[in-house]
Amino acid sequence: MSFGVEFSNNNDVVVLDSEFSRLVTLDRGTWSGNGSGVFVPFAKAITSEEPPLVFVRLNQSNTLSFCMINGASGNWTGFSFKGISGTGTSGSWFASAFKSVPTANFGFRIWDASSKLLFDSGTPAAQFTRTITGWSYLGAVQTDQGVYRLSWTAYTPLNTGDYMLLNNIAMDVAGGTSRQGNMYAVWDYANNRLVIQVVGVDIQTTLYTPVVWAKPIS
């Protein structure tokens, strides 16, 4: 940067400057519901153009499927998912974006050259902790509906307190020709691992979808 303000930590890593937004927590909370369907509303609509990044952490072994970030551009109202029907589900979540909001009554704020608010000292930040890009294929089973459920896993300890990005789990996976498959994220606390499953007709045995983890910073 040629002008502005820049903050570095003790390791000379830039943690804040007047050119780039950092990931901030816009809302957070907990949920408790039934696996047949859960909708978690935001305290107020998030007005970013793109969907906010929603991170979740389950309290128990369960499955997240048919995930959605609800709302539309400029008016994101919450998120929803299904678990295992008949099984309770609960956990913690936070919604974030690379966009700060005016929160603090006193402190300081940073804007960029286009007057976009980059930082408000009253808005808590979030930090990416790890990303999973390589998966080990576990195999496939045929369901009662005649489609196949393919499974993958990777080294993903669940006891670190990290939160998993829900947005990627909300995406479908392309099939080998024109069909697509639904993605499921299985939290397996017994084996301290995450299993990704895709259900479809002609799903490939290689998974390319990354899973991103983060933590809110108080």
Residue frames relative to the residue before (quaternion, step in Angstrom):
aa qw qx qy qz dx dy dz
M 1.0000 0.0000 0.0000 0.0000 0.00 0.00 0.00
S 0.3793 -0.7529 0.5000 0.1984 3.57 -0.99 0.86
F 0.7881 -0.0120 -0.0080 0.6154 3.57 1.22 -0.39
G 0.5063 0.6330 -0.4825 0.3318 3.57 -1.25 0.33
V 0.5409 -0.5892 0.4786 0.3623 3.55 -1.14 -0.67
E 0.0229 -0.7997 0.5991 -0.0317 3.57 -1.07 0.77
F 0.1307 -0.7804 0.6095 0.0491 3.56 -0.97 0.94
S 0.0843 -0.7836 0.6148 0.0303 3.58 -0.97 0.92
N 0.4247 -0.6910 0.5149 0.2775 3.58 -1.16 0.57
N 0.7635 -0.3900 0.2537 0.4479 3.58 -1.29 -0.12
N 0.6885 0.4438 -0.2769 0.5023 3.58 1.25 -0.33
D 0.5076 -0.6785 0.3847 0.3659 3.56 1.31 0.37
V 0.4253 0.6570 -0.4940 0.3787 3.57 1.11 0.71
V 0.4099 -0.7101 0.5147 0.2508 3.56 -0.79 1.03
V 0.1215 -0.8172 0.5623 0.0358 3.57 -0.66 1.11
L 0.7975 0.0561 -0.0144 0.6005 3.58 1.21 -0.36
D 0.1694 0.7683 -0.6109 0.0879 3.56 -0.96 0.82
S 0.5899 -0.6230 0.4093 0.3103 3.54 -1.31 0.25
E 0.6069 0.5373 -0.3751 0.4497 3.60 1.17 0.50
F 0.8101 0.2220 -0.0825 0.5364 3.58 1.01 -0.78
S 0.4379 -0.6699 0.5352 0.2703 3.54 -1.07 0.81
R 0.2478 -0.7206 0.6118 0.2125 3.53 -1.25 0.36
L 0.6141 -0.5562 0.4074 0.3841 3.54 -1.24 0.41
V 0.0214 -0.8098 0.5856 -0.0294 3.58 -0.68 1.11
T 0.4618 -0.6716 0.5158 0.2639 3.53 -1.20 0.65
L 0.1989 -0.8107 0.5444 0.0823 3.57 -0.58 1.15
D 0.7849 -0.0473 0.0501 0.6158 3.59 1.16 -0.55
R 0.0317 0.7956 -0.6047 0.0186 3.58 -1.14 0.49
G 0.1615 0.7937 -0.5758 0.1117 3.56 -1.20 0.39
T 0.4629 -0.6326 0.5296 0.3242 3.53 -1.26 -0.52
W 0.1622 -0.7605 0.6106 0.1500 3.57 -1.28 0.19
S 0.0086 -0.7518 0.6589 0.0238 3.50 -1.33 0.39
G 0.2735 0.7757 -0.5241 0.2211 3.56 -0.63 1.05
N 0.6136 -0.5388 0.4362 0.3781 3.51 -1.32 -0.32
G 0.5898 -0.6320 0.3846 0.3237 3.53 -1.04 0.77
S 0.5592 0.6195 -0.3973 0.3816 3.58 1.18 -0.31
G 0.7819 -0.2544 0.1416 0.5513 3.60 1.21 -0.23
V 0.0236 -0.7954 0.6047 -0.0332 3.56 -0.85 1.02
F 0.0616 -0.7545 0.6518 0.0463 3.56 -1.02 0.87
V 0.1161 -0.7892 0.6024 0.0298 3.56 -0.77 1.08
P 0.2103 -0.8056 0.5392 0.1266 3.63 -0.39 1.14
F 0.4533 -0.6282 0.5498 0.3124 3.54 -1.22 0.50
A 0.6142 -0.5544 0.4022 0.3919 3.58 -1.15 0.54
K 0.7575 -0.0849 0.0381 0.6462 3.56 1.16 -0.65
A 0.6559 -0.5379 0.3501 0.3973 3.56 -1.14 0.57
I 0.3193 -0.7121 0.5943 0.1945 3.55 -1.10 0.78
T 0.2872 -0.8381 0.4543 0.0936 3.54 -0.57 1.23
S 0.3527 0.7334 -0.5131 0.2728 3.61 1.15 0.35
E 0.5758 -0.5935 0.4314 0.3607 3.57 -1.17 0.57
E 0.7451 0.3186 -0.1844 0.5562 3.57 0.94 -0.92
P 0.6335 -0.5304 0.3723 0.4229 3.63 -1.13 0.41
P 0.4963 -0.6270 0.4912 0.3452 3.61 -1.02 0.63
L 0.4711 -0.6311 0.5270 0.3195 3.56 -1.24 0.43
V 0.1232 -0.8051 0.5797 0.0249 3.57 -0.54 1.22
F 0.0967 -0.7925 0.6019 0.0183 3.57 -0.76 1.09
V 0.1091 -0.8116 0.5739 0.0110 3.58 -0.93 0.93
R 0.0735 -0.7604 0.6431 0.0527 3.51 -1.31 0.52
L 0.2888 -0.7862 0.5275 0.1425 3.57 -0.54 1.20
N 0.4416 -0.6910 0.5116 0.2565 3.55 -1.17 0.64
Q 0.7942 0.1596 -0.0592 0.5834 3.57 1.20 -0.46
S 0.6394 -0.4854 0.4042 0.4384 3.57 -1.27 0.18
N 0.2488 0.7517 -0.5717 0.2151 3.55 -0.78 1.02
T 0.4239 -0.6892 0.5323 0.2489 3.55 -1.34 0.05
L 0.1911 -0.7454 0.6284 0.1137 3.55 -1.11 0.80
S 0.1446 0.7916 -0.5790 0.1313 3.58 -0.66 1.08
F 0.8061 0.2186 -0.1986 0.5127 3.56 -1.30 0.38
C 0.1818 0.8173 -0.5181 0.1747 3.55 0.98 0.95
M 0.0036 0.7925 -0.6093 0.0253 3.56 -1.11 0.74
I 0.2656 -0.6640 0.6638 0.2190 3.52 -1.30 0.54
N 0.2490 -0.8328 0.4815 0.1120 3.57 -0.30 1.26
G 0.6242 0.5170 -0.4204 0.4078 3.52 -1.14 0.73
A 0.3729 -0.6892 0.5648 0.2587 3.53 -1.24 -0.52
S 0.7421 -0.4077 0.2792 0.4530 3.54 -1.30 0.23
G 0.8178 0.1905 -0.1831 0.5112 3.57 -0.77 1.09
N 0.7876 0.1890 -0.1037 0.5773 3.59 1.26 -0.14
W 0.1247 0.7971 -0.5719 0.1486 3.58 0.51 1.24
T 0.2129 -0.8565 0.4678 0.0474 3.55 -0.50 1.26
G 0.7847 -0.2123 0.1573 0.5608 3.61 1.17 -0.33
F 0.3437 -0.7071 0.5554 0.2709 3.55 -1.22 -0.44
S 0.1418 -0.7932 0.5899 0.0531 3.55 -1.23 0.49
F 0.0435 0.7793 -0.6245 0.0274 3.54 -1.28 0.40
K 0.3198 -0.6937 0.5965 0.2464 3.52 -1.37 0.07
G 0.2368 -0.7519 0.5961 0.1525 3.53 -1.19 0.59
I 0.7101 -0.3422 0.3170 0.5273 3.54 -0.91 -0.96
S 0.4624 -0.7068 0.4597 0.2744 3.56 -0.59 1.14
G 0.8013 0.2521 -0.2203 0.4959 3.54 -0.90 1.01
T 0.6799 0.4325 -0.2776 0.5231 3.58 1.30 -0.07
G 0.4466 -0.7009 0.4903 0.2626 3.57 -0.84 0.96
T 0.1060 -0.7784 0.6161 0.0571 3.53 -1.20 0.58
S 0.0803 0.7781 -0.6188 0.0722 3.56 -1.07 0.77
G 0.1928 0.7834 -0.5752 0.1349 3.53 -1.22 0.45
S 0.4792 -0.6327 0.5259 0.3057 3.52 -1.38 -0.23
W 0.0623 -0.8019 0.5942 0.0091 3.56 -1.19 0.53
F 0.0024 -0.7569 0.6470 0.0921 3.51 -1.36 0.17
A 0.2840 -0.7356 0.5962 0.1508 3.53 -1.18 0.74
S 0.0195 -0.8253 0.5617 -0.0543 3.56 -0.83 0.97
A 0.0283 -0.7763 0.6293 0.0237 3.53 -1.33 0.23
F 0.4809 -0.6144 0.5242 0.3413 3.53 -1.30 0.27
K 0.5767 0.5332 -0.3760 0.4917 3.52 0.79 1.10
S 0.2454 -0.7852 0.5509 0.1408 3.57 -0.57 1.09
V 0.2459 -0.7379 0.6062 0.1660 3.54 -1.33 0.26
P 0.5160 -0.6368 0.4595 0.3422 3.61 -1.04 0.65
T 0.0271 0.8420 -0.5299 0.0970 3.55 -0.30 1.30
A 0.7221 0.4822 -0.2630 0.4206 3.56 0.74 -1.09
N 0.4047 -0.6837 0.5551 0.2462 3.54 -1.15 0.72
F 0.7689 -0.0066 -0.0285 0.6387 3.55 1.25 -0.39
G 0.4163 0.6672 -0.5274 0.3217 3.58 -1.19 0.50
F 0.4899 -0.6407 0.4579 0.3740 3.59 -0.73 -0.97
R 0.1837 -0.7553 0.6219 0.0951 3.52 -1.34 0.48
I 0.1929 -0.7554 0.6151 0.1179 3.54 -1.26 0.55
W 0.1108 -0.7687 0.6278 0.0513 3.57 -0.97 0.94
D 0.4069 -0.6744 0.5363 0.3032 3.58 -1.19 0.39
A 0.7620 -0.3989 0.2549 0.4418 3.56 -1.30 -0.07
S 0.7036 0.4298 -0.2644 0.5003 3.60 1.20 -0.43
S 0.5549 -0.6478 0.3541 0.3834 3.59 1.31 0.39
K 0.3985 0.6829 -0.5035 0.3483 3.58 1.16 0.51
L 0.4130 -0.7119 0.5112 0.2474 3.56 -0.85 0.98
L 0.1836 -0.8194 0.5387 0.0689 3.58 -0.55 1.20
F 0.8173 0.0201 0.0432 0.5742 3.57 1.01 -0.74
D 0.0246 -0.7431 0.6687 0.0016 3.50 -1.14 0.84
S 0.4504 -0.7374 0.4301 0.2616 3.58 -0.63 1.08
G 0.6525 0.4964 -0.3313 0.4669 3.59 1.24 -0.07
T 0.6149 0.5328 -0.3455 0.4677 3.58 1.30 -0.07
P 0.3733 -0.7447 0.4983 0.2403 3.64 -0.55 1.06
A 0.3762 -0.7321 0.5294 0.2057 3.54 -1.11 0.73
A 0.2311 -0.7227 0.6264 0.1786 3.53 -1.37 0.17
Q 0.2066 -0.7915 0.5696 0.0804 3.55 -1.18 0.57
F 0.4093 -0.6757 0.5540 0.2626 3.56 -0.93 0.92
T 0.2153 -0.8084 0.5396 0.0942 3.57 -0.95 0.88
R 0.7931 -0.1495 0.1163 0.5789 3.62 0.98 -0.72
T 0.1749 -0.7586 0.6184 0.1074 3.53 -1.33 0.37
I 0.2225 -0.7579 0.6005 0.1241 3.56 -0.99 0.89
T 0.0156 -0.8209 0.5699 -0.0330 3.57 -0.66 1.12
G 0.7314 0.3631 -0.2243 0.5318 3.61 1.22 -0.32
W 0.0988 -0.8236 0.5584 -0.0057 3.56 -0.79 1.06
S 0.3132 -0.7127 0.5972 0.1931 3.53 -1.23 0.66
Y 0.3822 -0.7432 0.5081 0.2084 3.56 -0.75 1.09
L 0.2438 -0.8013 0.5363 0.1043 3.58 -0.81 1.06
G 0.6546 -0.4995 0.3250 0.4652 3.60 1.19 -0.35
A 0.3552 -0.7227 0.5579 0.2007 3.54 -1.35 -0.03
V 0.1029 -0.7549 0.6436 0.0734 3.54 -1.25 0.60
Q 0.4130 -0.6945 0.5288 0.2597 3.55 -1.14 0.62
T 0.3520 -0.7456 0.5311 0.1950 3.57 -0.89 0.96
D 0.6955 -0.4659 0.3456 0.4240 3.54 -1.33 0.14
Q 0.6583 0.5115 -0.3046 0.4607 3.58 1.20 -0.51
G 0.5771 -0.6251 0.3641 0.3790 3.58 1.26 -0.01
V 0.5889 0.5297 -0.3841 0.4744 3.59 1.27 0.06
Y 0.4634 -0.6914 0.4900 0.2590 3.57 -1.29 0.18
R 0.2257 -0.7370 0.6231 0.1329 3.53 -1.19 0.73
L 0.1153 -0.7977 0.5915 0.0216 3.55 -0.50 1.26
S 0.1480 -0.8122 0.5626 0.0430 3.59 -1.00 0.82
W 0.0465 -0.7658 0.6413 0.0082 3.53 -1.21 0.76
T 0.0320 -0.7760 0.6265 0.0658 3.55 -1.23 0.34
A 0.1001 -0.7532 0.6449 0.0818 3.54 -1.38 0.15
Y 0.6403 -0.4910 0.3870 0.4463 3.57 -1.24 0.14
T 0.1998 0.7934 -0.5324 0.2173 3.55 -0.23 1.32
P 0.1011 -0.8215 0.5571 0.0681 3.64 0.35 1.11
L 0.3007 -0.7841 0.5250 0.1385 3.56 -0.87 1.01
N 0.6298 0.5727 -0.3199 0.4158 3.59 1.27 -0.15
T 0.4838 0.6832 -0.4210 0.3491 3.59 1.22 0.44
G 0.5086 -0.6474 0.4259 0.3752 3.59 1.23 -0.27
D 0.4666 0.6804 -0.4471 0.3455 3.60 1.27 0.10
Y 0.3333 -0.7109 0.5900 0.1883 3.53 -1.32 0.52
M 0.3534 -0.7472 0.5319 0.1839 3.58 -1.04 0.83
L 0.4743 -0.6643 0.5032 0.2837 3.56 -1.01 0.87
L 0.3273 -0.7755 0.5148 0.1629 3.57 -0.71 1.12
N 0.5569 0.6578 -0.3894 0.3248 3.59 1.07 -0.71
N 0.6815 0.4845 -0.3030 0.4572 3.61 0.89 -0.84
I 0.6304 0.5193 -0.3363 0.4689 3.60 1.07 -0.68
A 0.6245 0.5545 -0.3342 0.4369 3.60 1.18 -0.48
M 0.6150 0.5595 -0.3536 0.4286 3.60 1.22 -0.24
D 0.4373 -0.6578 0.5440 0.2831 3.55 -1.18 0.63
V 0.3565 -0.7097 0.5676 0.2169 3.55 -1.30 0.41
A 0.4556 -0.7036 0.4753 0.2672 3.56 -0.83 0.97
G 0.3889 -0.7070 0.5433 0.2318 3.55 -1.12 0.72
G 0.7236 -0.4489 0.3071 0.4250 3.53 -1.34 -0.04
T 0.7638 0.2487 -0.1674 0.5716 3.60 1.12 -0.52
S 0.8074 -0.2319 0.1757 0.5133 3.60 -0.21 -1.19
R 0.5970 0.5905 -0.3675 0.3997 3.59 1.21 -0.17
Q 0.2259 -0.7654 0.5860 0.1404 3.54 -1.26 0.31
G 0.2964 -0.7661 0.5492 0.1536 3.54 -1.27 0.42
N 0.4687 -0.6621 0.5111 0.2840 3.54 -1.19 0.58
M 0.3250 -0.7603 0.5375 0.1653 3.55 -1.01 0.87
Y 0.1177 -0.7699 0.6263 0.0355 3.54 -1.11 0.86
A 0.1672 -0.7513 0.6271 0.1196 3.58 -1.11 0.70
V 0.1338 -0.8048 0.5776 0.0285 3.57 -0.59 1.19
W 0.2078 -0.7551 0.6128 0.1049 3.57 -0.66 1.16
D 0.0576 -0.8105 0.5817 -0.0387 3.56 -0.50 1.24
Y 0.1538 -0.8294 0.5326 0.0693 3.57 0.13 1.29
A 0.5809 0.6020 -0.3802 0.3945 3.60 1.07 -0.65
N 0.7715 0.2712 -0.1441 0.5572 3.58 1.07 -0.79
N 0.3968 -0.7539 0.4488 0.2696 3.58 1.34 0.22
R 0.5926 0.5497 -0.3677 0.4599 3.55 0.83 1.00
L 0.3577 -0.6718 0.6006 0.2452 3.51 -1.40 0.28
V 0.1124 -0.7654 0.6305 0.0638 3.55 -1.01 0.86
I 0.1941 -0.7583 0.6131 0.1068 3.57 -0.89 0.97
Q 0.0650 -0.7919 0.6071 0.0127 3.57 -0.89 0.97
V 0.0996 -0.7587 0.6404 0.0655 3.54 -1.18 0.65
V 0.1660 -0.7896 0.5876 0.0615 3.56 -0.83 1.04
G 0.3360 0.7324 -0.5373 0.2489 3.57 -0.72 1.05
V 0.6500 -0.5389 0.3869 0.3707 3.55 -1.33 -0.15
D 0.8294 0.0783 0.0070 0.5530 3.58 0.78 -1.03
I 0.1650 0.8121 -0.5348 0.1654 3.58 0.90 0.98
Q 0.4414 -0.6881 0.5146 0.2587 3.56 -1.02 0.85
T 0.5302 -0.6645 0.4368 0.2942 3.58 -1.18 0.57
T 0.6401 0.4722 -0.3325 0.5066 3.60 1.27 0.06
L 0.1855 -0.7887 0.5805 0.0813 3.57 -0.83 1.03
Y 0.1570 -0.8164 0.5532 0.0536 3.57 -0.82 1.04
T 0.5052 0.6696 -0.4237 0.3418 3.61 1.22 -0.20
P 0.2972 -0.7543 0.5506 0.1988 3.63 -0.74 0.94
V 0.2117 -0.7245 0.6339 0.1687 3.54 -1.27 0.43
V 0.1809 -0.8091 0.5578 0.0375 3.54 -0.72 1.17
W 0.1559 -0.7897 0.5903 0.0596 3.57 -1.03 0.85
A 0.0061 0.7936 -0.6073 0.0364 3.55 -1.15 0.66
K 0.2156 -0.7403 0.6160 0.1612 3.53 -1.39 0.14
P 0.4199 -0.6553 0.5472 0.3080 3.59 -1.07 0.60
I 0.2717 -0.7468 0.5865 0.1567 3.55 -1.11 0.71
S 0.3864 -0.7458 0.4932 0.2263 3.58 -0.58 1.13
